[in-house]
Amino acid sequence: MNIARNTLFLFIIIMLCACNNEAEPPKEKSPANRSLTELIKKNPEDAQLLIERAAIYAKEGVYKAAIDDVQRALAIDNSDVSFYHLLSDYQMDDQQSKECIETLELAHEMFPEDIKTLLKLSEDHLILQNYEQSFLAANKVLKIDPQNAEGYFMAGMNFRDTGDTVRAISAFQECIENDPDLFDAWIIMGQIYEDMGNKKAIDYFNGAIEVAPENVNGWHSKAFYLQNNGGIEEALTIYKKINTIDKYFPQAYLNAGLLYLDMDSVTKAYDQFNILVNTSPTNYFGFYYRGIANEMMGRNSLAIEDYQTALRINPNFTRAQKAVEELSKG
């Protein structure tokens, strides 16, 4: 490793850690963390122990402590690129987007041929809507590996988000050709064609299902396309299938219920919304639409209860507020 670069790196890490190293660690919530803390006291130069404790802190949502541990681990051992990736993840989770990007840029400088670093850099720039930087990182991936499917995927995401549909389709096609098992590429291609009003959409949703039949998102994408394009009965059949794969998938109950409402099958609609609120008790749409079904069946007091529950979950849900006011007048 270049001595000057290594010296600069250590200076950066020391500065990052300086304000934290003397701080008392947060009160440990789990026995595993208490054990790790004791081990770290006995082995203060063991970077892996710090990484393990950071993972527990992150799982508990204590991101600043997780960040501190990874920074300390990097000050001990800066040769493991995965440490940089963890640090960037925890910084993004802690809404430190600037620091996240700086960490990944430093990792790229230290490991210029590491494709995973470039893909993470591209993804995080995309999240922050830094499209030019995101595309540049994806392009670097493809220069290193011209058949890298994820590089094409990230290029496609940038083209799609900036409105260049033609090049987005081309990039996602390349992605699928290089890795036919990349589920998200099939879904996004389907969505692009759906937005264009092109019937090819169904072929890509079917492709996603073939790649991952256990993934309910593929089935849901197909069902949602069908319900908006005249295939209501088939959509309802798929929603039932989704519920056998994952009984806690809320969109299937919600969309099936809405279809039954449109078909004036109010009892069937109520049943779907009732399952939804029992499997997803914080889903305010479920309570709102169960309220509508109750109101349509003349059960006004139950409807008001449902609307009020929707409002307790989401006080800004104006449709529920209006529903309560209108029903209370009567």
Residue frames as qw, qx, qy, qz and C-alpha x, y, z in Angstrom:
[[0.000, 0.887, 0.462, 0.000, 0.00, 0.00, 0.00],
 [0.332, 0.653, -0.047, 0.679, 1.18, 3.53, -0.74],
 [0.459, -0.241, -0.539, 0.664, 2.79, 4.93, 2.44],
 [0.047, -0.049, 0.048, -0.997, 1.51, 8.49, 1.92],
 [0.536, -0.297, -0.460, -0.643, -2.03, 7.26, 1.28],
 [0.648, -0.322, -0.671, 0.160, -1.90, 4.98, 4.31],
 [0.294, -0.129, -0.403, 0.857, -0.70, 7.86, 6.51],
 [0.276, -0.146, -0.146, -0.939, -3.52, 10.09, 5.24],
 [0.623, -0.316, -0.623, -0.352, -6.03, 7.31, 5.87],
 [0.555, -0.299, -0.638, 0.443, -4.88, 6.80, 9.44],
 [0.076, -0.019, -0.207, 0.975, -5.06, 10.53, 10.05],
 [0.450, -0.237, -0.353, -0.785, -8.66, 10.60, 8.80],
 [0.676, -0.333, -0.652, -0.082, -9.66, 7.63, 10.95],
 [0.425, -0.178, -0.530, 0.712, -7.96, 9.08, 14.02],
 [0.131, -0.067, 0.037, -0.988, -9.82, 12.35, 13.52],
 [0.578, -0.276, -0.506, -0.577, -13.12, 10.48, 13.06],
 [0.710, -0.319, -0.619, 0.108, -12.59, 8.50, 16.23],
 [0.299, 0.252, -0.442, 0.808, -10.99, 11.17, 18.42],
 [0.374, -0.313, 0.168, -0.857, -14.20, 12.52, 19.84],
 [0.843, -0.191, -0.254, -0.435, -15.63, 9.04, 20.48],
 [0.668, 0.186, -0.681, 0.235, -12.84, 6.90, 21.88],
 [0.099, 0.169, -0.645, 0.739, -13.05, 8.37, 25.35],
 [0.580, -0.214, -0.025, -0.786, -16.82, 8.20, 25.51],
 [0.433, -0.079, 0.835, -0.330, -18.54, 5.58, 27.60],
 [0.144, -0.119, -0.852, -0.488, -20.31, 2.98, 25.47],
 [0.554, -0.282, -0.111, -0.776, -24.11, 3.12, 25.63],
 [0.567, -0.215, 0.665, -0.436, -25.87, 0.96, 28.15],
 [0.137, 0.150, -0.916, -0.345, -25.93, -2.55, 26.74],
 [0.701, -0.031, 0.013, -0.712, -29.38, -3.92, 25.95],
 [0.937, 0.090, -0.271, -0.202, -28.44, -7.51, 25.23],
 [0.800, -0.491, 0.322, 0.119, -26.36, -10.13, 27.06],
 [0.827, 0.331, 0.191, 0.411, -24.43, -10.71, 23.82],
 [0.261, 0.837, -0.072, 0.476, -23.35, -7.08, 23.76],
 [0.526, -0.791, 0.266, -0.164, -22.37, -7.12, 27.42],
 [0.906, -0.171, 0.295, 0.252, -20.18, -10.16, 26.74],
 [0.658, 0.564, 0.119, 0.485, -18.61, -8.50, 23.70],
 [0.064, -0.926, 0.134, -0.348, -17.91, -5.34, 25.66],
 [0.717, -0.611, 0.333, 0.032, -16.04, -7.36, 28.27],
 [0.868, 0.133, 0.294, 0.378, -14.06, -9.14, 25.54],
 [0.410, 0.797, 0.050, 0.441, -13.22, -5.81, 23.88],
 [0.360, -0.888, 0.238, -0.158, -11.87, -4.48, 27.19],
 [0.790, -0.391, 0.435, 0.188, -9.56, -7.48, 27.38],
 [0.627, 0.121, 0.536, 0.552, -8.69, -7.39, 23.63],
 [0.145, 0.799, 0.154, -0.563, -8.83, -3.69, 22.60],
 [0.055, 0.536, -0.576, -0.615, -6.94, -4.37, 19.34],
 [0.319, 0.192, 0.915, 0.156, -9.32, -7.06, 18.07],
 [0.235, 0.144, -0.273, -0.922, -11.08, -5.36, 15.15],
 [0.361, -0.196, -0.822, -0.395, -13.46, -8.27, 14.56],
 [0.217, -0.442, -0.753, 0.437, -14.90, -8.01, 18.07],
 [0.075, 0.386, 0.117, -0.912, -15.69, -4.35, 17.41],
 [0.308, 0.050, -0.604, -0.733, -17.37, -5.26, 14.11],
 [0.323, -0.317, -0.891, -0.039, -19.49, -7.88, 15.87],
 [0.110, -0.494, -0.563, 0.653, -20.58, -5.41, 18.54],
 [0.140, 0.254, -0.205, -0.935, -21.32, -2.79, 15.89],
 [0.301, -0.162, -0.790, -0.509, -23.71, -5.21, 14.18],
 [0.274, -0.495, -0.786, 0.248, -25.64, -5.64, 17.43],
 [0.047, -0.446, -0.220, 0.866, -25.76, -1.89, 18.02],
 [0.201, 0.104, -0.481, -0.847, -27.07, -1.39, 14.47],
 [0.307, -0.323, -0.865, -0.232, -29.74, -4.05, 14.95],
 [0.245, -0.577, -0.622, 0.470, -30.85, -2.20, 18.08],
 [0.176, 0.878, 0.324, 0.305, -30.90, 1.11, 16.16],
 [0.436, -0.825, 0.086, 0.350, -27.98, 2.59, 18.10],
 [0.748, 0.603, 0.069, 0.270, -26.22, 3.73, 14.93],
 [0.054, 0.912, -0.334, 0.231, -23.79, 6.22, 16.44],
 [0.634, -0.527, 0.563, -0.048, -22.32, 3.51, 18.67],
 [0.887, 0.253, 0.360, 0.142, -22.16, 1.15, 15.68],
 [0.485, 0.837, -0.086, 0.239, -20.37, 3.82, 13.64],
 [0.263, -0.835, 0.458, -0.155, -17.90, 4.44, 16.44],
 [0.807, -0.266, 0.525, 0.041, -17.07, 0.73, 16.69],
 [0.817, 0.466, 0.242, 0.236, -16.47, 0.35, 12.96],
 [0.234, 0.916, -0.226, 0.234, -14.30, 3.47, 12.90],
 [0.491, -0.678, 0.540, -0.085, -12.24, 2.01, 15.75],
 [0.885, 0.054, 0.449, 0.113, -11.98, -1.29, 13.87],
 [0.641, 0.725, 0.058, 0.244, -10.74, 0.56, 10.77],
 [0.078, -0.903, 0.390, -0.166, -8.13, 2.38, 12.83],
 [0.682, -0.409, 0.606, 0.013, -6.84, -1.07, 13.87],
 [0.505, 0.027, 0.773, 0.383, -7.17, -2.75, 10.45],
 [0.373, 0.625, -0.019, -0.686, -7.79, -0.77, 7.26],
 [0.002, 0.309, -0.834, -0.458, -7.18, -3.71, 4.93],
 [0.196, 0.342, 0.919, -0.021, -10.69, -5.18, 4.97],
 [0.104, -0.164, -0.367, -0.910, -12.95, -3.44, 2.44],
 [0.378, -0.525, -0.732, -0.211, -16.07, -4.86, 4.10],
 [0.330, -0.471, -0.462, 0.675, -15.41, -2.61, 7.12],
 [0.010, 0.134, -0.171, -0.976, -15.86, 0.44, 4.88],
 [0.319, -0.299, -0.685, -0.583, -19.08, -0.98, 3.51],
 [0.414, -0.538, -0.701, 0.220, -20.47, -1.53, 7.00],
 [0.225, -0.378, -0.228, 0.869, -19.47, 1.97, 8.05],
 [0.137, -0.021, -0.383, -0.913, -21.22, 3.48, 5.02],
 [0.381, -0.424, -0.767, -0.294, -24.36, 1.42, 5.71],
 [0.384, -0.561, -0.581, 0.448, -24.56, 2.58, 9.31],
 [0.128, -0.264, 0.003, 0.956, -23.89, 6.19, 8.31],
 [0.245, -0.201, -0.559, -0.766, -26.71, 6.06, 5.77],
 [0.438, -0.505, -0.743, -0.021, -29.01, 4.48, 8.38],
 [0.354, -0.556, -0.384, 0.646, -28.08, 7.34, 10.72],
 [0.285, 0.909, 0.302, 0.046, -28.92, 9.87, 7.96],
 [0.320, -0.729, 0.339, 0.501, -25.26, 10.82, 7.58],
 [0.796, 0.552, 0.246, 0.045, -25.43, 10.73, 3.79],
 [0.269, 0.897, -0.344, 0.063, -22.42, 13.02, 3.22],
 [0.374, -0.600, 0.703, -0.080, -20.22, 10.91, 5.49],
 [0.848, 0.139, 0.506, -0.072, -21.54, 7.72, 3.85],
 [0.688, 0.722, -0.002, 0.074, -20.42, 8.91, 0.42],
 [0.029, 0.849, -0.512, 0.123, -17.05, 10.06, 1.79],
 [0.658, -0.358, 0.658, -0.082, -16.49, 6.61, 3.31],
 [0.846, 0.347, 0.402, 0.045, -17.22, 4.86, 0.03],
 [0.468, 0.860, -0.181, 0.096, -15.06, 7.28, -1.93],
 [0.254, -0.724, 0.634, -0.096, -12.20, 6.57, 0.48],
 [0.789, -0.063, 0.610, -0.038, -12.81, 2.83, 0.04],
 [0.757, 0.633, 0.156, 0.049, -12.72, 3.28, -3.75],
 [0.177, 0.883, -0.424, 0.098, -9.43, 5.14, -3.45],
 [0.457, -0.523, 0.711, -0.108, -8.00, 2.35, -1.29],
 [0.532, 0.066, 0.838, 0.102, -9.45, -0.48, -3.44],
 [0.286, 0.454, -0.240, -0.809, -9.95, 1.00, -6.94],
 [0.340, 0.116, -0.814, -0.457, -10.83, -2.35, -8.58],
 [0.115, 0.186, 0.893, -0.392, -13.39, -3.45, -5.98],
 [0.179, -0.321, -0.639, -0.676, -16.69, -3.76, -7.83],
 [0.351, -0.616, -0.697, 0.105, -18.88, -4.05, -4.72],
 [0.259, -0.480, -0.214, 0.810, -17.59, -0.67, -3.49],
 [0.029, 0.055, -0.403, -0.913, -18.44, 0.95, -6.82],
 [0.282, -0.436, -0.762, -0.387, -21.91, -0.63, -6.86],
 [0.340, -0.632, -0.566, 0.406, -22.60, 0.64, -3.34],
 [0.172, -0.351, 0.036, 0.920, -21.34, 4.08, -4.35],
 [0.131, -0.160, -0.603, -0.770, -23.62, 4.05, -7.39],
 [0.337, -0.543, -0.763, -0.102, -26.60, 2.90, -5.33],
 [0.316, -0.601, -0.427, 0.598, -26.13, 5.49, -2.58],
 [0.064, -0.198, 0.228, 0.951, -25.65, 8.31, -5.09],
 [0.213, -0.329, -0.717, -0.576, -28.89, 7.15, -6.75],
 [0.336, -0.611, -0.678, 0.233, -30.74, 7.24, -3.41],
 [0.234, -0.593, -0.167, 0.752, -29.50, 10.81, -2.97],
 [0.504, 0.798, 0.327, -0.039, -30.50, 11.63, -6.58],
 [0.143, -0.748, 0.459, 0.457, -26.90, 12.38, -7.53],
 [0.885, 0.387, 0.227, -0.125, -27.49, 10.84, -10.94],
 [0.496, 0.775, -0.388, 0.049, -24.29, 11.90, -12.66],
 [0.159, -0.596, 0.752, -0.231, -22.08, 10.49, -9.89],
 [0.777, -0.021, 0.563, -0.281, -24.21, 7.33, -9.67],
 [0.835, 0.542, 0.025, -0.091, -23.90, 6.69, -13.41],
 [0.278, 0.771, -0.561, 0.113, -20.15, 7.35, -13.34],
 [0.436, -0.415, 0.760, -0.245, -19.71, 4.71, -10.62],
 [0.851, 0.237, 0.421, -0.206, -21.82, 2.22, -12.60],
 [0.651, 0.728, -0.209, -0.043, -19.79, 2.97, -15.73],
 [0.039, -0.685, 0.714, -0.139, -16.57, 2.24, -13.82],
 [0.717, -0.110, 0.652, -0.221, -18.00, -1.16, -12.90],
 [0.834, 0.491, 0.229, -0.105, -18.65, -1.93, -16.57],
 [0.369, 0.806, -0.463, 0.026, -15.16, -0.86, -17.55],
 [0.294, -0.491, 0.799, -0.181, -13.72, -3.32, -15.03],
 [0.336, 0.106, 0.936, -0.013, -16.24, -6.05, -15.91],
 [0.280, 0.118, -0.398, -0.866, -18.17, -5.47, -19.19],
 [0.477, -0.236, -0.775, -0.341, -20.55, -8.35, -18.39],
 [0.090, -0.110, -0.721, 0.678, -21.45, -7.21, -14.88],
 [0.154, -0.581, -0.728, -0.331, -25.24, -7.43, -14.63],
 [0.317, -0.741, -0.444, 0.392, -25.48, -5.22, -11.55],
 [0.251, -0.315, 0.186, 0.896, -23.49, -2.52, -13.34],
 [0.071, -0.274, -0.635, -0.719, -26.06, -2.54, -16.14],
 [0.291, -0.657, -0.695, 0.041, -28.83, -2.59, -13.52],
 [0.290, -0.634, -0.231, 0.679, -27.51, 0.58, -11.86],
 [0.103, -0.101, 0.414, 0.899, -27.06, 2.26, -15.25],
 [0.164, -0.449, -0.755, -0.450, -30.66, 1.34, -16.07],
 [0.299, -0.690, -0.565, 0.340, -31.91, 2.76, -12.78],
 [0.210, -0.466, 0.029, 0.859, -30.23, 6.06, -13.56],
 [0.022, -0.090, -0.605, -0.791, -31.63, 6.18, -17.09],
 [0.224, -0.574, -0.769, -0.168, -35.12, 5.35, -15.81],
 [0.298, -0.687, -0.436, 0.499, -35.07, 7.93, -13.03],
 [0.123, -0.460, 0.166, 0.864, -33.85, 10.66, -15.40],
 [0.572, 0.578, 0.236, -0.532, -36.54, 9.88, -17.99],
 [0.278, 0.527, -0.674, -0.436, -34.38, 8.19, -20.64],
 [0.853, 0.015, 0.369, -0.368, -36.68, 5.22, -21.21],
 [0.815, 0.509, -0.262, -0.085, -34.98, 3.95, -24.37],
 [0.345, 0.560, -0.683, 0.318, -31.57, 3.64, -22.77],
 [0.524, -0.329, 0.597, -0.510, -33.12, 2.30, -19.56],
 [0.935, 0.170, 0.122, -0.288, -34.71, -0.56, -21.52],
 [0.687, 0.565, -0.443, 0.118, -31.42, -1.27, -23.27],
 [0.001, 0.556, -0.702, 0.446, -29.51, -1.36, -19.97],
 [0.683, -0.183, 0.528, -0.471, -32.01, -3.64, -18.25],
 [0.917, 0.337, -0.111, -0.183, -32.03, -5.95, -21.27],
 [0.470, 0.572, -0.614, 0.273, -28.24, -6.23, -20.98],
 [0.354, -0.432, 0.636, -0.533, -28.67, -6.87, -17.28],
 [0.868, 0.018, 0.303, -0.393, -31.11, -9.74, -17.85],
 [0.822, 0.478, -0.309, -0.028, -28.99, -11.24, -20.63],
 [0.317, 0.545, -0.669, 0.393, -25.96, -11.31, -18.33],
 [0.036, -0.040, 0.860, -0.508, -27.87, -12.54, -15.29],
 [0.413, -0.310, -0.616, -0.594, -31.33, -13.97, -16.07],
 [0.506, -0.443, -0.710, 0.210, -31.91, -14.57, -12.35],
 [0.150, -0.041, -0.277, 0.948, -31.81, -10.89, -11.39],
 [0.009, 0.597, 0.794, -0.110, -35.42, -10.61, -10.19],
 [0.014, -0.712, -0.242, 0.659, -35.61, -6.83, -9.83],
 [0.034, -0.294, 0.523, 0.800, -34.59, -6.27, -13.45],
 [0.031, -0.338, -0.874, -0.347, -37.58, -8.30, -14.67],
 [0.081, -0.711, -0.612, 0.336, -39.95, -6.36, -12.41],
 [0.064, -0.633, 0.037, 0.771, -38.64, -2.96, -13.46],
 [0.023, -0.068, 0.703, 0.708, -38.80, -3.86, -17.15],
 [0.053, -0.527, -0.841, -0.113, -42.41, -4.89, -16.63],
 [0.100, -0.746, -0.389, 0.531, -43.16, -1.60, -14.91],
 [0.084, -0.414, 0.344, 0.838, -41.54, 0.40, -17.71],
 [0.060, -0.151, -0.796, -0.582, -43.61, -1.36, -20.36],
 [0.101, -0.631, -0.749, 0.172, -46.72, -1.05, -18.19],
 [0.079, -0.665, -0.143, 0.729, -46.19, 2.72, -17.95],
 [0.020, 0.274, -0.556, -0.785, -45.86, 2.77, -21.75],
 [0.724, 0.271, 0.208, -0.600, -49.13, 0.88, -22.14],
 [0.461, 0.445, -0.718, -0.272, -47.24, -1.94, -23.82],
 [0.926, -0.183, -0.042, -0.329, -48.53, -5.50, -23.39],
 [0.654, 0.371, -0.588, 0.299, -44.94, -6.78, -23.17],
 [0.298, -0.570, 0.471, -0.604, -45.23, -5.89, -19.48],
 [0.900, -0.218, 0.152, -0.344, -46.92, -9.21, -18.70],
 [0.872, 0.318, -0.330, 0.174, -44.02, -11.14, -20.25],
 [0.275, 0.522, -0.543, 0.598, -41.56, -9.54, -17.84],
 [0.574, -0.415, 0.382, -0.593, -43.80, -10.09, -14.82],
 [0.986, 0.023, -0.053, -0.155, -44.06, -13.74, -15.87],
 [0.652, 0.473, -0.457, 0.378, -40.27, -13.79, -16.18],
 [0.154, -0.549, 0.524, -0.633, -39.95, -12.50, -12.61],
 [0.839, -0.232, 0.224, -0.438, -42.31, -15.24, -11.39],
 [0.936, 0.250, -0.242, 0.056, -40.32, -17.89, -13.24],
 [0.384, 0.552, -0.528, 0.520, -37.08, -16.63, -11.67],
 [0.033, 0.124, -0.724, 0.678, -38.46, -16.51, -8.12],
 [0.435, -0.407, -0.655, -0.465, -41.89, -18.17, -7.77],
 [0.494, -0.488, -0.620, 0.365, -41.72, -17.81, -3.98],
 [0.184, -0.152, -0.124, 0.963, -41.35, -14.02, -4.19],
 [0.182, 0.678, 0.683, -0.200, -44.83, -12.52, -3.82],
 [0.031, 0.662, -0.076, -0.745, -43.74, -9.22, -5.39],
 [0.009, -0.136, 0.758, 0.638, -43.62, -10.86, -8.80],
 [0.006, -0.468, -0.879, -0.091, -47.09, -12.30, -8.42],
 [0.006, -0.731, -0.424, 0.534, -48.41, -9.00, -7.08],
 [0.009, -0.465, 0.347, 0.814, -46.93, -7.02, -9.98],
 [0.043, -0.114, -0.851, -0.512, -48.66, -9.35, -12.43],
 [0.055, -0.595, -0.789, 0.143, -51.99, -9.24, -10.56],
 [0.026, -0.681, -0.193, 0.706, -51.92, -5.46, -10.30],
 [0.030, 0.259, -0.569, -0.780, -51.23, -5.20, -14.03],
 [0.067, -0.293, -0.905, -0.302, -54.11, -7.55, -14.78],
 [0.038, -0.658, -0.655, 0.369, -56.61, -5.73, -12.57],
 [0.046, 0.674, -0.019, -0.737, -55.83, -2.49, -14.41],
 [0.191, 0.365, -0.634, -0.655, -56.03, -4.11, -17.83],
 [0.723, 0.065, -0.265, -0.635, -59.26, -6.08, -17.82],
 [0.605, 0.094, -0.790, 0.034, -58.05, -9.28, -16.13],
 [0.445, -0.525, 0.306, -0.658, -60.00, -8.93, -12.90],
 [0.950, -0.203, -0.023, -0.236, -60.88, -12.60, -12.35],
 [0.832, 0.247, -0.330, 0.371, -57.30, -13.72, -12.98],
 [0.095, 0.584, -0.399, 0.701, -56.04, -10.96, -10.69],
 [0.681, -0.468, 0.207, -0.524, -58.32, -12.18, -7.89],
 [0.986, -0.007, -0.163, 0.033, -57.06, -15.73, -8.39],
 [0.598, 0.414, -0.383, 0.569, -53.46, -14.51, -8.08],
 [0.237, -0.606, 0.334, -0.682, -54.23, -12.50, -4.95],
 [0.897, -0.330, 0.068, -0.285, -55.58, -15.69, -3.35],
 [0.899, 0.202, -0.245, 0.302, -52.41, -17.50, -4.39],
 [0.224, 0.614, -0.381, 0.654, -50.28, -14.73, -2.85],
 [0.556, -0.556, 0.266, -0.557, -52.06, -15.22, 0.46],
 [0.990, -0.135, -0.043, -0.016, -51.14, -18.91, 0.44],
 [0.702, 0.379, -0.282, 0.533, -47.47, -17.98, -0.06],
 [0.266, 0.072, -0.414, 0.867, -47.42, -15.13, 2.47],
 [0.223, -0.690, -0.686, -0.067, -50.49, -14.58, 4.61],
 [0.305, -0.706, -0.236, 0.594, -49.06, -11.31, 5.91],
 [0.301, 0.077, 0.400, 0.862, -48.69, -9.62, 2.50],
 [0.165, 0.521, 0.482, -0.685, -51.08, -6.66, 2.90],
 [0.223, 0.352, -0.350, -0.839, -51.40, -5.43, -0.70],
 [0.169, -0.105, -0.914, -0.353, -53.08, -8.64, -1.83],
 [0.055, -0.538, -0.779, 0.318, -55.91, -8.28, 0.72],
 [0.069, 0.570, 0.128, -0.809, -56.26, -4.56, 0.02],
 [0.196, 0.278, -0.555, -0.759, -56.38, -4.88, -3.77],
 [0.145, -0.248, -0.939, -0.189, -58.69, -7.90, -3.70],
 [0.013, -0.570, -0.637, 0.519, -61.02, -6.00, -1.37],
 [0.142, 0.505, -0.106, -0.845, -61.06, -3.00, -3.68],
 [0.190, 0.064, -0.788, -0.582, -61.87, -5.22, -6.65],
 [0.116, -0.418, -0.897, 0.081, -64.76, -6.81, -4.74],
 [0.065, 0.581, 0.350, -0.732, -66.06, -3.34, -3.87],
 [0.196, 0.355, -0.430, -0.807, -66.01, -2.42, -7.55],
 [0.272, -0.090, -0.885, -0.366, -67.93, -5.62, -8.26],
 [0.560, -0.380, 0.016, -0.735, -70.49, -4.74, -5.53],
 [0.795, -0.178, -0.576, 0.069, -69.49, -7.87, -3.61],
 [0.203, -0.774, 0.266, -0.537, -69.45, -5.96, -0.35],
 [0.869, -0.449, 0.156, -0.134, -69.38, -9.00, 1.96],
 [0.907, 0.160, -0.006, 0.389, -66.36, -10.44, 0.15],
 [0.293, 0.711, -0.180, 0.613, -64.70, -7.03, 0.25],
 [0.532, -0.723, 0.208, -0.388, -65.33, -6.79, 3.99],
 [0.968, -0.219, 0.067, 0.105, -63.75, -10.22, 4.51],
 [0.721, 0.408, -0.100, 0.551, -60.56, -9.11, 2.72],
 [0.010, 0.731, -0.211, 0.648, -60.29, -5.86, 4.69],
 [0.756, -0.585, 0.111, -0.274, -61.03, -7.71, 7.92],
 [0.943, -0.031, -0.021, 0.332, -58.16, -10.15, 7.28],
 [0.463, 0.609, -0.129, 0.631, -55.94, -7.19, 6.41],
 [0.254, -0.756, 0.228, -0.558, -56.49, -5.34, 9.70],
 [0.881, -0.439, 0.132, -0.115, -56.03, -8.54, 11.69],
 [0.897, 0.082, 0.047, 0.431, -52.75, -9.42, 9.98],
 [0.424, 0.283, -0.031, 0.860, -51.53, -5.79, 9.68],
 [0.259, -0.747, -0.573, 0.218, -53.06, -3.90, 12.64],
 [0.211, -0.599, -0.003, 0.773, -51.24, -0.64, 11.77],
 [0.204, 0.191, 0.639, 0.716, -52.54, -0.54, 8.19],
 [0.208, 0.394, 0.356, -0.822, -54.86, 2.46, 8.28],
 [0.392, 0.177, -0.527, -0.733, -56.08, 1.83, 4.73],
 [0.289, -0.152, -0.944, -0.055, -57.42, -1.51, 5.90],
 [0.017, -0.440, -0.676, 0.591, -59.48, 0.09, 8.67],
 [0.238, 0.367, -0.082, -0.895, -60.66, 2.86, 6.34],
 [0.428, 0.106, -0.665, -0.603, -61.91, 0.47, 3.68],
 [0.222, -0.276, -0.921, 0.160, -63.39, -1.92, 6.23],
 [0.109, 0.412, 0.417, -0.803, -65.24, 1.15, 7.46],
 [0.369, 0.252, -0.376, -0.812, -66.55, 1.77, 3.94],
 [0.375, -0.082, -0.890, -0.246, -67.71, -1.86, 3.72],
 [0.108, -0.356, -0.780, 0.502, -69.39, -1.58, 7.11],
 [0.223, 0.379, 0.124, -0.889, -71.10, 1.64, 6.04],
 [0.399, 0.148, -0.615, -0.664, -72.30, 0.05, 2.80],
 [0.391, -0.216, -0.894, -0.035, -73.81, -2.78, 4.88],
 [0.418, -0.695, -0.277, -0.515, -75.60, -0.27, 7.13],
 [0.746, -0.451, -0.349, 0.345, -73.35, -0.85, 10.15],
 [0.179, 0.870, -0.028, 0.459, -72.67, 2.82, 10.77],
 [0.549, -0.798, 0.229, -0.092, -71.40, 2.61, 14.35],
 [0.867, -0.170, 0.320, 0.343, -68.83, -0.01, 13.31],
 [0.580, 0.635, 0.162, 0.484, -67.90, 2.12, 10.30],
 [0.119, -0.938, 0.126, -0.301, -67.24, 5.14, 12.55],
 [0.758, -0.565, 0.305, 0.115, -65.06, 2.98, 14.82],
 [0.829, 0.179, 0.293, 0.443, -63.02, 1.87, 11.81],
 [0.335, 0.813, 0.069, 0.471, -62.60, 5.41, 10.50],
 [0.380, -0.883, 0.199, -0.189, -61.53, 6.60, 13.94],
 [0.856, -0.318, 0.310, 0.264, -59.03, 3.76, 14.23],
 [0.683, 0.490, 0.197, 0.504, -57.58, 4.74, 10.84],
 [0.037, 0.907, -0.044, 0.418, -57.24, 8.30, 12.18],
 [0.664, -0.709, 0.235, 0.026, -55.53, 7.16, 15.37],
 [0.847, -0.024, 0.307, 0.433, -52.95, 5.35, 13.23],
 [0.407, 0.198, 0.283, 0.846, -52.59, 8.25, 10.81],
 [0.011, -0.673, -0.442, 0.593, -53.99, 11.55, 12.17],
 [0.071, 0.485, -0.297, -0.820, -53.34, 13.21, 8.79],
 [0.143, 0.195, 0.899, 0.366, -55.57, 10.80, 6.87],
 [0.263, 0.148, 0.057, -0.952, -58.13, 13.33, 5.65],
 [0.493, -0.094, -0.664, -0.555, -60.39, 10.82, 3.89],
 [0.421, -0.308, -0.820, 0.236, -61.07, 9.07, 7.18],
 [0.053, -0.259, -0.388, 0.883, -61.72, 12.40, 8.90],
 [0.373, 0.067, -0.288, -0.879, -64.25, 13.38, 6.22],
 [0.497, -0.173, -0.810, -0.259, -65.90, 9.96, 6.46],
 [0.273, -0.318, -0.728, 0.542, -66.36, 10.35, 10.23],
 [0.113, 0.242, 0.146, -0.953, -67.79, 13.85, 9.82],
 [0.438, 0.002, -0.512, -0.739, -70.24, 12.82, 7.08],
 [0.498, -0.236, -0.832, -0.068, -71.44, 9.74, 8.91],
 [0.197, -0.272, -0.618, 0.711, -71.79, 11.61, 12.21],
 [0.246, 0.063, -0.083, -0.964, -74.12, 14.13, 10.53],
 [0.529, -0.141, -0.650, -0.527, -76.56, 11.42, 9.58]]
